[in-house]
Amino acid sequence: MTNREQLKHALMMKMGLPPGHPTDAEFQLVIQQISRIRTQRGSTSDDWRKACERYVPGAGSHIYAAEDTSDLDMLLDRLLGS
């Protein structure tokens, strides 16, 4: 599984996204928003949630796991090569 696929899967699990989401377009928008936030400060679980709610229909409608976004930040760092 690539870094991109791992982050997409983690987003689906952590943010309660419907199966098949985020799409590539939704994923790109979420990543762009979080990346902008991270240029100013660290991202929070609330930042990730708001980005998903803004760009992914049905965000929060499914429950897969407990909320901990530290792995999302780590996976984004890997994806962006930070």
C-alpha positions as CSV (number, residue, x, y, z in Angstrom):
1,M,0.0,0.0,0.0
2,T,1.4,3.4,-1.0
3,N,1.7,6.4,1.4
4,R,-1.2,8.0,-0.4
5,E,-3.4,4.8,-0.1
6,Q,-2.5,4.5,3.6
7,L,-3.5,8.1,4.3
8,K,-6.8,7.8,2.3
9,H,-7.6,4.6,4.3
10,A,-6.7,6.3,7.6
11,L,-8.9,9.3,6.7
12,M,-11.8,7.0,6.0
13,M,-11.4,5.1,9.3
14,K,-10.6,8.1,11.5
15,M,-13.1,10.6,10.0
16,G,-16.0,8.1,9.5
17,L,-16.1,8.5,5.7
18,P,-18.4,6.4,3.7
19,P,-16.9,3.5,1.8
20,G,-15.2,4.6,-1.4
21,H,-14.3,8.0,0.1
22,P,-12.4,10.1,-0.1
23,T,-12.3,10.1,-3.9
24,D,-9.0,11.3,-5.4
25,A,-10.5,14.8,-5.9
26,E,-11.8,15.0,-2.3
27,F,-8.5,13.7,-1.0
28,Q,-6.6,16.4,-2.9
29,L,-8.8,19.1,-1.5
30,V,-8.5,17.9,2.1
31,I,-4.7,17.6,1.8
32,Q,-4.4,21.1,0.3
33,Q,-6.4,22.5,3.2
34,I,-4.4,20.7,5.9
35,S,-1.1,21.5,4.2
36,R,-2.1,25.2,4.3
37,I,-2.9,25.0,8.0
38,R,0.4,23.2,8.7
39,T,2.4,26.1,7.2
40,Q,1.1,28.3,10.0
41,R,0.8,25.8,12.9
42,G,0.3,22.2,13.7
43,S,-2.9,20.5,12.5
44,T,-5.5,19.3,15.0
45,S,-8.1,16.6,14.9
46,D,-10.7,19.4,14.6
47,D,-8.8,20.7,11.5
48,W,-8.9,17.2,9.9
49,R,-12.6,16.8,10.8
50,K,-13.6,20.2,9.4
51,A,-11.6,19.6,6.1
52,C,-13.3,16.3,5.6
53,E,-16.8,17.7,6.4
54,R,-16.1,20.5,3.9
55,Y,-15.0,18.3,1.0
56,V,-16.3,14.8,1.6
57,P,-20.0,14.1,1.4
58,G,-21.2,11.9,4.3
59,A,-18.1,12.7,6.5
60,G,-18.7,11.4,10.0
61,S,-21.6,9.2,9.0
62,H,-19.7,5.9,9.7
63,I,-17.9,4.7,12.8
64,Y,-14.8,2.6,12.3
65,A,-12.3,3.4,15.1
66,A,-11.4,5.8,17.9
67,E,-10.3,9.3,17.1
68,D,-6.5,9.8,17.1
69,T,-5.1,11.9,14.3
70,S,-1.4,11.5,15.1
71,D,-1.1,8.8,12.4
72,L,-2.8,11.1,9.9
73,D,-0.1,13.7,10.4
74,M,2.7,11.1,10.2
75,L,1.2,9.7,7.0
76,L,0.8,13.1,5.5
77,D,4.5,13.8,6.3
78,R,5.5,10.7,4.5
79,L,3.3,11.6,1.5
80,L,4.7,15.1,1.2
81,G,8.3,13.9,1.9
82,S,8.6,16.1,5.0
